[in-house]
């Protein structure tokens, strides 16, 4: 025997059912038989914890659990796999509010086999609160219809098992269970709380030790009789209580039968006889609950008696459906529903009455005369034979629910699909409908696909469509599909090759979207495919043209590199040796001649730089740096370069710097310097009297960016309005006389304009003949730099100045193949008091480095046998040496600079060599290496 927790207001079912006589003239035992043997699952729960207090045989079989597994346990304990699905919350809400909950096609994962593997199921069910006479909610009643197979096949007639959870009154007493031999098994908390026996004491037949000795034999005899005759066990005896007193109890136990009619378990209840005076009230409550269970159920319930099909029971739901009023009880089905008789439904009922075989149907149409009109309805229903205690058929019970809205929805879906197919079959693209399966099975393909591939519909459906996908592309489309299917999201495929009907593979791309019903159920994917072969071929052609263009750019870049090297190498000797000779003692004529050479060399070098820069801009190979720098410091250094020239021409110079200029900005300081140098140089060149002004101000400033305007104004000769547009053209000047009077090639402004525009800026010019010109441009710089950059730069500058006095006993290895350049660099380094060793190429430089100690290497890039890049790479990777290396290069393209840094060089200096700059770089590199 086993005790279950019950409500204090609940009535004793097992001890009192034998005393129930009528429920509105309906036999209570008959009602019990209806629910206990119904082909549906029925259960009642007690209390706010929703503990099972009864579940019919169908419910037990449905869930693969015995009554022992259910009674006394909460719904959550029996079905833990429903955690997080909202099911428990539905129970709580109905219990709190008393409002009935109904659902159609309710989806849940339930562990029916009790093996830890939940199965996907669908139900139509209702959950209703049970109330006592005081209108207080004490429990819940659930009735559910399993429509899993119906949902799965949807368009086919399907067989499904209906499950209801039966209603039975709450028991006021102690519940226990015995096996077929009368032995107690497992936990029996009810019996233990009544008798005081522990688990070991009441196991098996030990429970009989708590029975009064004078009552033991009578109890056993009555039990054996009930077992033999398969009837309820009813008896009274005394039980020794926990307080060692004897209590008198009324005992009743009922056998639970399986589908073969064999007893599988006894469920009994001990009821204290002192409560018998309250039996009448309990019976009344029980009658009311059964009436409410039947007559307020949202499912339609009726019972027909005999062959005349006399209506014995008809609940409110079925009366409303029939629309014949409430006075149909006692009348014949033939008289009440003649329209149903004409449609043959009486024959179905009679067949169940005569054969005892249940009949069930789904979405069955029936036309009824109701509300003064004919209405076409659809129902799912079950006809079940009702038997008396002797097993004789006395009538037929009907349990039904209306599914007219669902049927109409399905019909609309079918019509919609027909319209979809009509549209899809006339589209000039492929259309697929995938089933809700991860295997990418197709249920529909349009005519375009079939004609395009020459597949038949039978060949293409399922996974047949995949047969004409290129073998190398199958995984591409499946990977994308599976990801989209698992996440129920749209997808698009990479380019996929599909075999056309002529055997030629064509390029396709596919776009898919998930499909959902109105209730949110995922029902597969719909996909459209497009032939993009022409677009693909065009893309391939563009790629080929792009490669060709890149090769041309690379060739131009190599040409510029070679040109730079070939021109700058002799210029290095000319300019370098001129500077060297100028340091010696010269007479006036010699100095005048050398100054002329120096001016010519410097002018030629400027021209070379302009031509190379213009070529780089035009070929698209000029790159721009993004480094942090101090704009104010940069401007001051530029202005300092023109100090002597301004003094010579007696020109006033005005510098106005906006106080809101950030301490540091991120951009290309070298290109900015080149732009301002060009514009200031022109302003000074074309101004003989007056002033030059440079104004720098912040136009706009955000947290991460700043727009800065640079304006150069002069009081020079001015430019005619009609020439303002042409002065930025290559080799173009404002007037032909300008070149002869002031000199110049007309490249400076062309380069300036391209440098500004390539950085996203604009340049504007305003001028008036005889009054001067104003050139202004605006550039955008980033400001999201780290303050450490400022500190680092300041520290480096101070370190260079500090180390200026410390460079002693420095030995430098120069790798240079040109004899004149060797001589020049030795003279320059000698002036710095550095010891110099020379190597004719990179290979010799490596051998010297292996046998000598050097502080730094000046490495030319272009040398025979082994160039500077390969030599540096060998020194870093093979010799593992970190000796400072500075590149000597006539190549000043960004690509060449990047190559130098990539192989491990510390810095570079271009030819012709600027002695001051060379010294600064040597100091900086050595200082960093020492620290």
Secondary structure, DSSP 8 states (H G I E B T S, - for coil): -------TT---STTTGGG---BTTB-HHHHHHHHHS-SS-EEEEETTTTEEEEE-HHHHHHHT--HHHHBT-BHHHHTGGGTTTTHHHHHHHHHHH---EEEEEEEEEE-TTSSS--EEEEEEEEEEEEE-TT--EEEEEEEEEE-HHHHHHSSS-----EEE--------SEEEEE-TTS-B-S--HHHHHHH---HHHHTBTGGGGGB-HHHHHHHHHHHHHHHHHT--EEEEEEEE-TTS-EEEEEEEEEEEE-TTS-EEEEEEEEEEGGGGGGHHHHHHHHHHHHHHHHHT-SSEEEEEETTTTEEEEE-HHHHHHHTS-STTTTSBHHHH-HHHHHTTHHHHHHHHHHH---EEEEEEEEEEEETTEEEEEEEEEEEEEEE-TTS-EEEEEEEEEE-HHHHHHHHHHHHHHHHHHHHHTTSSSEEEEE-SSTT--EEEE-HHHHHHHT--HHHHTBTGGGGGB-GGGHHHHHHHHHHHHHHT--EE---EEEE-TTS-EEEEEEEEEEEE-TT--EEEEEEEEEE-HHHHHHHHHHHHHHHHHHHHHHHHHHHHHHHHHHHHHHHHHHHHHHHHHHTS---HHHHHHHHHHHHHHHHHHHHHHHHHHHHHHHHT------EEE-HHHHHHHHHHHTHHHHHHHT-EEEEEE-TTS-S-EEE-HHHHHHHHHHHHHHHHHT-SSSEEEEEEEEEEE-SSEEEEEEEEEE-SS---GGGTTTTTSTT--S-HHHHHHH---S-HHHHHHHHHHHTT-EEEEEEETTTEEEEEEEEEEE----THHHHHHHHHHHHHHHHTTT--S-EEEEE---HHHHHHHHHHHHHTT-EEEEESSHHHHHHHHHHS--SEEEEES--SSS-HHHHHHHHHHTS----EEEEEES--SHHHHHHHHHTT--EEEESS--HHHHHHHHHHHHHHHH-
